[in-house]
């Protein structure tokens, strides 16, 4: 399997831009398009030409540069069919369960509604990477703007089922705040304590906290552990329905 270089860089106030390159074909894909200039600068640094934009959901901070980049590069825009009417410049709609082939890259499209009603995530088995945008953050998850707790919990369980070695890329640099929250609700978790120290050191150096192995998130992210008896006990909800635990976690996080 050929290597697939990935470049991650800041956009807007706290978004991430991500480029994925296929050396075999020369295809370069942007995961969402938060802001044109940082994406253009990253393409220029690498000597790559943009060919595709994979949109995860319709929010403006993920689609703002769609039309400008499409006009400049004639890039194809792929996105969730359920949000087609709200995604600027979309050419092709995808649904959960689809396998999307672009050159030698193969993406599995995963339905992950909750943050928005039609949010999708993209998993690349051949590269072992997951682009989860605003469904799953390191030590956190997205706000429930268009879905309820039960919907988001099911989405997170789909992502949790992926292999531990999968590298998680998310849409925002929220990890430091998420870390404070996670430690508040699960203070005895030694693995979480280690991750919090790592996050603090990375941010002091001005470095990104992502990507991170999904296996670490499964053991430290409270939103992936709403059915874990240890997390439930730490959160004073032992034996409660996981959806209720998740909902309570999300409500508490909203106040941070």
Number of C-alpha atoms within 10 A of each C-alpha: 7 11 11 16 12 14 14 18 14 18 21 14 9 12 20 25 26 23 22 19 22 19 15 12 11 13 18 24 23 26 28 30 29 25 23 18 13 17 23 14 12 17 17 11 9 10 9 19 16 24 19 23 25 24 28 31 30 23 17 15 18 24 25 18 20 26 18 16 25 19 10 9 12 13 22 18 25 22 28 27 19 17 19 19 11 15 25 19 21 23 13 13 14 21 19 17 10 13 16 17 10 15 13 15 20 16 20 18 22 23 24 30 25 27 25 23 20 22 29 31 30 25 24 18 15 14 17 15 23 25 24 24 28 26 27 30 25 29 27 25 26 19 20 20 11 14 15 17 22 14 17 28 24 16 22 21 14 13 22 17 11 16 14 15 13 20 21 24 26 26 27 21 19 18 21 19 14 21 23 15 21 24 20 12 19 20 15 13 16 13 12 22 17 11 19 21 12 13 21 16 13 15 14 8 9 9 11 15 19 21 17 17 19 24 18 18 24 18 17 27 26 29 28 22 22 24 19 15 15 16 25 22 14 15 18 12 17 16 12 15 13 21 18 16 26 23 20 16 20 19 14 12 18 11 7 9
